[in-house]
Amino acid sequence: YNEYKSYLRNVVGMCNGVHCEYLPLWMATVIRKWKIRVKYSRKVKLLVLVTTLLGLYLLLNLVPSYRASVNVEFQSSNGSIKINNNNTQKEEAIVKENAGNSQNEYEHRKRPKQKEEAIVKENAGNSQNEYEHQKRPKTYLRVNLTDEIAELSERKKTRQIFEFGPFYKVYGEERKDSIPEVECVKRLNRIRRSVRLSWERYKKCSWGYDILLPDTCDASTWFNLGLTIIDSIDTLFLVGLKDEVKEARDFISNLDFRSGGNNVNVFELTIRVVGGLLSMFTLTRDAMYREKAIEIGSLIINGGTFNTPCGLPLSDIDLPTGRAHKPVCAGCSRDSSLSEGTTIQLEFYELSRISNDKIFTAAAEKAMDCVLRNIRSSKLPGIYVNVDSGKSSGIVSLGSRGDSFYEYLLKQWIQSKNTRYKSKYLDAISNVKEKLVFSSLRGLTYIAETRTDGEIIHKMDHLVCFLPGTLALGTLYGAPSWHLELAEELIRTCVEMYNTETGLAPEIVKFDYSQHKMYIQGSDEFSLLRPETVESLFILWRVTKKPIYRHWGWDIYSSMERYAWTERGGFSSMKGIDNDNAERLNRLESFFLAETLKYLYLMFSPPDIIPLDKYIFNTEAHIIPII
């Protein structure tokens, strides 16, 4: 069947006036229906070929309607067809004429949960409808509406992402073609090259320091632990950079955690350092990583971090003294963020398992249970939590300070098998759907925020784009099917955030709910090359096997490679990303190597590399086994 399909495609390639790409599929279907296989004789195969070619001859030469200069273009697998007459250049469409109105409206294409309206203006004295096709790749049909041209010209000034002229990869014909294995290998090599070059830049300019400043070839200190090394070593291992892994291992083996900084955030220390060490122990079974993970975990536990009435951890720790404390700032309260106390559970569970010491699990569960006890029925917690009482306050958000609470509810259920966390996770997502999920007129689904008085804030952080992946992952463990449906709606909005001049997403987008527009405020027009969208694309690809998620992931990587990379400085965070003259911020966060490039690499790797039924990712993309 495949041989016939390939051969017929070449033969019919000579046809004139007909989009030949799809005709071989039709003929091959006929062949398959007749049960003609390669094992049959050459005479039978020749007979079928002659019959097929004769049918084409009749189609192209004897039927008058096909002898006209007509171009037939199959637009999608459901059989929608665009017919262009070369003499009149007219597109047949379903047209509704409004009485007394000079404008014709037509519906371009019906999509599930998505509709676009195209407004066609008739020129005076001319019956021909004028329209422009937006320049897009050949396989996607997009219509640039005449009425939008003026608004689109103002885009740079307003930084608006117009939903009636959106990212073609979201609203255009979805790419359903799978990516050949050879092409996946090429993409893996390009991503591996990006990892290697980023590491070489860090090694040259910032070795032993936390954050790379690529353009000035300098470094920034945060933990004073060589954070990028610990955070990135498992990515180096996964892409096969053996020499670089050895360099990083030598550094970690000689690292003294007591030489670290003051006022180190416990949450960040746990997800990046403890998580990175646990991930390397999972991948290599090297006892050095196990010992180092237990060492830093014990330093956190023994520093009084959890010595609060409710069991929630204090936010900061001084590594030289090993003493935990609340944030050091003028007027700081005893409030911690929701994420800080509820995003240590996976790491502490694994610490207990590899150390045979239940102290870590006990501390982690006590902190989570303190928060859950104080969430009233049908309510969602605010992003601040008092470490003494466990009561929450502030806005309700799945973005900054609140995001990983929802992520770890699911993953704590998966890791602990405790059905209590399952019910709490399902209740939380149901409340999110009821209270925070909105859809604009043009079909973009997003997660809003709410103030304590119930006022809706129509904004969404890029951080929220972790949610589609979390929802999809939950369906592998028994979450309702509507979780996956919501995930696939949300990921389109996350990808739409990349519809900027550079193809990079801003930190935050806002929605003008009255005008149904998504826009970028000037202060939010920067990109840290965050991983949340590619994380969700990776998980959705693994769960659904839909090639579109890989295509979108590669588009995002290509934009990063094109605009955020220079030969002199390597990758960098960017500002002014919806402008032709975007500028580099001279900073590369450690999560770019730890998360963004790792998820992109795994996206094009075989599914048996870190399978989702055997491993789970912490919120910094570090790998922990499911026991």
C-alpha positions in Angstrom: 0.0 0.0 0.0 2.7 2.5 0.9 4.7 1.6 -2.2 1.6 2.2 -4.4 0.9 5.5 -2.6 4.5 6.8 -3.2 4.5 5.6 -6.8 1.1 7.0 -7.7 2.1 10.3 -6.1 5.0 10.6 -8.5 2.9 9.5 -11.6 0.0 11.9 -10.9 2.5 14.7 -10.2 2.2 15.6 -13.9 -1.5 16.5 -13.6 -2.4 20.0 -14.5 -4.8 22.3 -12.6 -5.4 19.9 -9.8 -3.8 19.8 -6.3 -2.2 16.4 -6.8 -1.0 15.8 -3.3 -4.3 14.4 -2.2 -5.3 12.4 -5.3 -2.8 9.6 -4.6 -4.4 9.3 -1.1 -7.8 8.8 -2.8 -6.4 6.3 -5.3 -4.5 4.5 -2.6 -7.7 4.2 -0.6 -9.4 2.6 -3.5 -6.5 0.2 -3.9 -6.7 -0.7 -0.2 -10.4 -1.2 -0.4 -9.9 -3.7 -3.3 -7.4 -5.5 -1.1 -4.6 -5.2 -3.6 -1.3 -5.8 -1.9 2.3 -6.0 -3.0 2.1 -9.8 -3.1 -0.2 -9.8 -6.1 1.2 -10.2 -9.6 2.6 -7.5 -11.7 -0.3 -7.9 -14.2 -2.8 -7.1 -11.5 -0.8 -4.1 -10.3 -0.5 -2.9 -13.9 -4.2 -3.3 -14.5 -5.0 -1.2 -11.4 -2.5 1.5 -12.5 -3.9 1.7 -16.1 -7.4 1.9 -14.8 -6.5 4.7 -12.4 -4.7 6.7 -15.0 -7.6 6.2 -17.4 -10.0 7.6 -14.7 -7.7 10.6 -14.3 -7.7 11.2 -18.1 -11.5 11.2 -18.1 -11.6 13.5 -15.1 -9.1 16.1 -16.6 -10.0 16.1 -20.3 -13.5 14.9 -20.9 -15.5 16.6 -18.1 -16.0 20.3 -19.2 -16.2 21.7 -15.7 -12.7 20.5 -15.0 -11.2 21.8 -18.2 -11.8 25.4 -17.1 -9.0 27.0 -15.3 -10.0 26.0 -11.8 -7.7 25.4 -8.9 -9.0 23.0 -6.4 -7.3 23.1 -3.0 -8.2 20.7 -0.3 -7.8 22.6 2.9 -8.4 20.0 5.6 -9.1 16.4 6.3 -12.8 17.0 6.7 -13.0 17.9 3.0 -13.4 21.6 3.1 -12.5 23.0 -0.3 -11.4 26.4 -1.6 -12.0 26.9 -5.4 -10.3 29.8 -7.1 -11.2 30.7 -10.7 -8.2 32.1 -12.4 -10.3 34.5 -14.5 -12.3 36.2 -11.8 -10.1 35.4 -8.7 -13.3 34.8 -6.7 -13.6 32.7 -3.6 -16.8 30.8 -3.2 -18.1 31.2 0.4 -21.3 31.0 2.3 -22.7 34.5 2.0 -25.4 36.2 4.0 -26.8 39.4 2.6 -28.1 41.8 5.2 -31.0 43.8 3.8 -30.1 47.5 3.5 -26.5 46.7 4.3 -23.7 47.0 1.7 -21.5 44.5 3.5 -21.6 40.8 3.0 -20.8 38.6 5.9 -19.6 35.1 5.6 -18.5 32.4 7.9 -15.0 31.3 6.8 -14.8 28.0 8.6 -16.6 26.4 11.5 -14.2 25.2 14.2 -15.0 23.6 17.5 -15.4 26.3 20.1 -13.8 28.7 17.7 -15.5 30.9 15.0 -14.1 33.6 12.8 -16.2 36.1 10.9 -14.8 37.7 7.8 -16.3 41.0 6.6 -16.2 41.4 2.8 -16.7 44.9 1.4 -18.1 45.3 -2.1 -16.4 47.9 -4.3 -18.7 50.4 -5.9 -19.3 49.5 -9.6 -17.5 46.2 -9.2 -19.1 42.9 -8.4 -15.8 41.3 -7.4 -15.2 40.9 -3.7 -11.8 42.1 -2.5 -9.8 40.4 0.2 -6.2 39.7 1.0 -4.7 36.5 2.1 -2.3 36.9 4.9 1.1 35.5 3.9 1.3 32.2 5.7 2.8 28.8 5.0 1.1 27.1 2.0 -0.9 24.6 4.0 -2.7 27.2 6.1 -5.5 29.4 4.9 -5.8 32.7 6.8 -7.8 35.7 5.7 -6.6 39.2 6.5 -9.8 41.2 6.9 -10.0 44.5 5.2 -11.5 46.2 8.2 -8.5 45.2 10.4 -5.7 46.7 8.3 -5.8 50.1 10.0 -5.9 48.5 13.5 -3.1 46.1 12.7 -0.9 49.1 11.6 -1.3 50.5 15.1 -0.2 47.3 16.8 3.3 48.5 17.8 1.8 51.5 19.6 -0.9 49.6 21.5 0.9 46.2 21.9 -2.4 44.5 21.3 -2.7 40.9 20.2 -5.8 41.1 18.1 -7.9 38.0 18.5 -9.6 38.5 15.1 -6.2 38.3 13.4 -4.5 35.7 15.6 -1.5 33.4 15.4 -2.0 31.3 12.3 -0.8 28.2 14.1 -3.7 28.5 16.5 -6.6 29.5 14.3 -5.3 28.4 10.9 -5.3 24.9 9.6 -3.7 22.8 12.3 -0.6 20.8 11.3 -1.6 17.2 11.6 1.5 15.8 9.9 3.8 13.8 12.2 7.4 14.8 12.3 9.7 12.2 10.7 12.3 10.5 12.9 15.1 11.9 10.9 13.8 15.4 11.4 13.4 14.8 15.2 17.1 13.8 15.3 18.1 17.0 13.6 16.0 19.0 16.1 17.5 17.2 19.0 21.0 18.0 17.8 20.1 21.7 17.5 18.7 21.8 21.0 21.8 19.9 22.3 23.9 22.5 20.6 22.0 25.3 22.4 22.6 23.5 25.7 26.3 23.0 25.0 26.9 26.6 23.9 24.9 28.0 26.9 27.0 25.9 29.2 30.2 27.0 27.6 29.2 30.7 28.0 28.4 30.1 31.7 31.6 28.2 32.2 33.7 31.0 30.6 32.0 34.0 32.4 30.3 32.8 35.6 31.8 29.5 36.8 30.9 28.9 40.4 28.4 31.7 40.5 24.6 31.5 40.4 23.4 33.4 37.4 25.1 34.2 34.0 25.2 37.7 32.7 26.0 36.7 29.1 26.6 40.1 27.3 29.0 41.5 29.8 30.6 38.1 30.5 29.9 38.5 34.2 27.9 36.8 37.0 25.2 37.5 39.6 25.1 35.9 43.1 21.9 34.7 44.7 22.5 31.5 46.7 26.3 31.6 46.3 26.2 27.9 45.5 26.8 27.8 41.8 23.1 27.5 41.2 23.2 27.1 37.5 25.5 24.1 37.8 23.2 22.2 40.2 20.1 23.3 38.4 21.3 22.3 34.9 23.4 19.1 35.5 20.5 16.7 34.8 19.8 18.5 31.5 23.5 18.1 30.5 23.2 14.4 31.4 20.0 13.9 29.3 21.4 15.5 26.2 24.6 13.4 26.5 27.3 16.0 27.3 29.5 13.6 29.3 32.5 15.9 29.8 30.3 18.8 31.0 28.5 16.4 33.4 31.9 15.4 34.9 32.9 19.1 35.4 29.6 19.8 37.1 29.9 16.7 39.3 33.4 17.6 40.4 32.1 21.0 41.5 29.2 19.6 43.4 31.2 17.0 45.2 33.5 19.7 46.7 30.6 22.1 47.5 30.2 23.2 51.1 26.6 24.3 51.6 27.6 26.3 54.7 29.5 28.7 52.4 26.2 29.7 50.8 24.4 33.0 51.2 22.2 34.6 53.8 18.5 35.0 53.3 18.2 32.1 50.8 14.6 31.3 50.0 13.7 27.8 51.3 11.2 27.2 48.4 13.8 28.0 45.7 16.5 26.1 47.5 14.3 23.0 47.7 13.0 22.9 44.1 16.4 23.9 42.5 19.1 22.5 44.6 17.5 19.5 46.4 15.5 18.8 43.3 18.6 18.9 41.1 20.5 16.5 43.3 17.6 14.1 43.6 17.2 14.1 39.8 20.9 13.2 39.2 20.6 10.4 41.8 17.6 9.1 40.0 19.3 9.2 36.6 22.8 7.9 37.6 22.4 6.1 41.0 25.6 7.9 42.0 25.7 7.9 45.8 27.4 11.3 45.9 24.2 13.0 44.7 22.2 11.1 47.4 24.5 12.2 50.2 24.5 15.8 49.0 20.7 15.9 48.7 20.3 14.5 52.3 22.9 17.0 53.5 21.1 20.1 52.2 17.7 18.6 53.2 18.9 18.1 56.8 20.2 21.6 56.9 16.7 22.9 56.0 15.0 20.6 58.5 17.4 21.2 61.4 17.4 25.0 61.0 14.0 25.4 62.6 12.4 26.0 59.2 9.2 24.2 60.2 9.1 25.3 63.9 5.9 27.3 63.5 2.5 26.8 65.2 0.9 25.5 62.0 3.9 23.7 60.6 4.3 25.9 57.6 8.0 26.7 56.7 9.6 30.0 57.3 10.5 31.6 54.0 14.3 32.1 54.3 17.3 30.4 55.8 20.9 31.6 56.5 23.1 28.8 55.2 26.2 29.7 57.2 24.3 29.5 60.5 21.7 27.1 59.4 18.9 29.2 60.9 15.6 29.9 59.2 13.7 33.2 59.6 10.9 35.2 58.1 11.7 37.6 55.2 14.2 40.4 56.1 12.5 43.6 54.9 10.9 46.7 56.5 7.4 45.9 57.5 7.5 42.2 56.5 4.7 40.2 58.1 4.7 36.5 59.1 3.0 35.8 55.8 4.5 33.4 53.3 3.4 32.8 49.8 1.0 30.0 49.1 3.6 28.3 46.8 6.4 28.4 49.3 4.8 26.2 51.9 3.1 23.8 49.5 5.9 23.1 46.9 8.4 21.0 48.9 6.4 17.8 49.2 7.8 15.9 46.2 11.4 16.6 47.2 10.8 15.8 50.9 9.0 12.5 50.1 12.0 11.4 48.0 14.4 12.5 50.7 12.5 10.2 53.2 12.6 7.4 50.8 16.3 7.5 50.0 17.3 8.2 53.6 14.8 6.0 55.4 14.0 8.9 57.6 10.3 9.9 57.8 11.1 13.3 59.3 11.0 14.8 55.8 7.6 13.4 54.8 6.1 14.4 58.2 7.2 18.0 57.8 6.0 18.2 54.2 2.6 16.7 54.9 2.1 18.9 58.0 2.7 22.0 55.9 0.3 21.0 53.2 -2.4 19.9 55.6 -2.2 23.2 57.5 -3.2 25.0 54.3 -5.9 22.5 53.3 -7.6 22.7 56.7 -8.0 26.5 56.3 -9.6 26.4 52.8 -13.3 26.7 53.2 -15.6 24.6 51.0 -16.0 25.9 47.4 -13.3 28.5 48.1 -9.8 29.0 46.6 -6.9 30.2 48.8 -5.3 33.6 48.4 -1.6 33.8 47.5 -0.4 34.8 51.0 -0.5 32.4 53.9 0.1 33.2 57.6 2.8 30.7 58.8 1.2 30.7 62.3 -2.4 30.1 61.5 -2.3 28.8 57.9 -5.1 31.2 56.9 -4.7 32.7 53.4 -5.2 36.2 52.2 -4.7 38.3 49.1 -5.9 37.8 45.5 -6.6 34.3 44.2 -4.2 33.6 41.3 -2.7 30.6 39.5 0.2 32.8 38.6 3.0 34.1 40.7 3.0 32.9 44.3 0.1 30.5 43.8 0.8 28.4 40.8 2.7 25.4 42.2 0.2 24.8 45.0 -2.2 23.3 42.4 0.6 21.5 40.6 1.8 19.8 43.8 -1.7 18.8 44.9 -1.8 16.6 41.9 1.7 15.4 42.1 1.5 14.7 45.8 -1.5 12.5 45.1 0.5 10.7 42.4 3.5 10.3 44.6 1.9 9.4 47.9 -1.2 7.5 46.6 -3.2 9.4 49.3 -6.7 9.8 47.9 -7.3 12.8 50.2 -5.0 14.8 48.0 -6.8 13.5 44.9 -10.1 14.8 46.2 -8.6 18.2 47.2 -7.0 18.5 43.7 -10.2 17.7 41.9 -12.2 20.1 44.1 -9.7 22.9 43.5 -9.7 22.4 39.7 -13.6 22.4 39.7 -13.5 25.7 41.7 -11.0 27.1 39.2 -13.2 26.2 36.3 -16.3 27.7 38.0 -14.7 30.9 39.2 -11.7 31.8 37.1 -12.1 30.4 33.6 -13.2 32.9 31.0 -13.4 32.9 27.3 -13.3 35.9 25.1 -15.7 36.4 22.2 -13.1 35.1 19.8 -12.5 31.9 21.6 -9.4 32.4 23.8 -9.9 30.6 27.1 -7.9 32.1 30.0 -7.5 31.9 33.8 -8.3 35.2 35.5 -7.7 36.4 39.0 -10.0 37.6 41.8 -9.6 40.1 44.6 -10.9 39.4 48.1 -14.0 41.4 47.3 -14.8 39.2 44.3 -13.7 41.6 41.6 -12.3 39.8 38.5 -8.9 40.8 37.2 -8.7 39.8 33.6 -5.0 39.1 33.4 -2.9 35.9 33.0 0.7 35.4 33.9 2.9 33.2 31.6 3.4 31.2 34.8 -0.2 30.0 34.5 0.7 28.1 31.4 1.9 25.2 33.6 -1.8 24.4 34.1 -2.6 22.7 30.7 0.2 20.2 31.3 -1.0 19.6 34.9 -4.5 19.0 33.7 -3.4 16.7 31.0 -1.2 14.7 33.4 -4.1 14.3 35.8 -6.1 12.5 33.2 -3.5 9.7 33.1 -4.4 9.0 36.8 -8.2 9.2 36.7 -9.1 12.9 36.5 -12.3 13.6 34.4 -12.0 13.9 30.7 -13.1 17.6 30.8 -9.7 18.4 32.4 -8.0 17.4 29.1 -10.5 19.5 27.1 -9.8 22.5 29.2 -6.1 21.9 28.9 -6.3 21.9 25.1 -8.3 25.2 25.2 -5.8 26.9 27.6 -2.7 25.8 25.6 -4.0 27.7 22.6 -4.1 30.9 24.6 -0.6 30.2 25.9 0.7 29.7 22.4 -1.1 32.9 21.3 0.9 34.8 23.9 3.9 34.2 21.6 2.2 36.1 18.8 4.6 39.1 19.1 7.1 40.7 16.7 9.8 38.4 18.0 7.7 35.3 18.7 8.6 35.5 22.4 5.9 35.6 25.1 5.6 38.5 27.6 5.6 37.9 31.3 1.9 38.9 31.6 -1.0 39.4 29.2 -4.2 41.3 30.0 -7.7 41.0 28.5 -10.0 43.9 27.7 -13.1 42.0 28.4 -15.4 44.6 27.0 -13.6 44.7 23.7 -12.5 41.1 23.7 -8.8 41.9 23.1 -5.7 40.5 24.6 -2.9 43.0 25.0 0.5 43.6 26.6 1.1 46.4 29.0 4.4 48.1 28.5 5.9 47.1 31.9 5.2 43.4 31.1 6.8 43.4 27.6 9.8 41.3 28.5 10.6 37.6 28.3 12.7 35.5 30.7 12.5 32.5 28.3 10.2 30.8 30.7 9.4 27.1 30.4 5.7 26.8 31.4 4.3 26.7 27.8 6.8 24.2 26.4 6.3 22.1 29.6 2.6 21.9 28.9 3.2 21.2 25.2 5.6 18.4 26.1 3.0 16.8 28.4 0.1 17.3 26.0 2.2 15.7 23.2 2.9 12.7 25.4 -0.7 12.4 26.5 -2.5 13.0 23.2 0.1 12.2 20.5 -1.1 15.2 18.5 1.7 16.5 16.3 0.5 20.1 16.6 2.0 20.4 20.1 5.5 19.5 18.8 5.1 21.9 15.9 4.2 24.7 18.3 7.1 23.8 20.6 9.5 24.0 17.7 8.1 27.4 16.7 8.8 28.7 20.2 12.3 27.3 20.2 13.0 28.8 16.7 11.9 32.2 17.9 14.2 31.9 20.9 17.1 30.9 18.7 16.4 33.7 16.3 15.9 36.6 18.6 17.3 35.7 22.0 20.6 34.3 20.8 23.7 36.1 19.5 27.0 34.5 18.5 28.8 36.8 20.9 26.7 36.4 24.0 24.6 33.3 23.6 21.0 33.3 25.0 19.6 36.1 27.1 16.3 37.3 28.5 14.7 40.0 26.3 12.7 43.2 26.7 10.6 45.0 24.2 9.7 41.7 22.7 6.7 43.0 20.7 9.0 45.4 18.9 11.4 45.0 15.9 14.2 46.4 18.1 13.9 44.1 21.1 16.8 44.5 23.5 18.7 41.9 25.5 18.5 42.1 29.3 22.0 40.6 29.9 20.7 37.8 32.1 20.1 34.1 31.7 18.1 32.5 34.4 19.1 29.0 35.5 15.7 27.6 34.6 16.4 28.2 30.9 18.9 25.3 31.0 17.1 23.4 33.8 13.6 23.5 32.3 13.0 25.2 29.0 15.7 23.4 27.0 15.0 20.1 28.8 11.3 20.0 28.0 12.1 20.9 24.4 14.6 18.1 24.2 12.3 15.6 25.7 9.5 16.8 23.3 11.4 15.3 20.3 12.8 12.3 22.2 11.2 8.9 22.1 8.4 8.5 24.6 10.3 5.8 26.5 12.8 8.5 27.6 11.5 9.6 31.0 8.0 8.0 30.6 5.2 9.9 32.5 4.0 6.7 34.2 7.3 6.1 35.9 8.7 9.5 36.6 7.4 12.8 37.7 8.8 16.3 37.3 9.1 18.7 40.2 8.2 22.3 39.5 11.8 23.0 38.3 11.7 20.1 35.8 13.8 17.8 38.0 13.1 14.1 37.7 11.8 12.0 40.6 10.7 8.4 40.3 7.1 7.3 41.0 7.3 4.6 43.6 
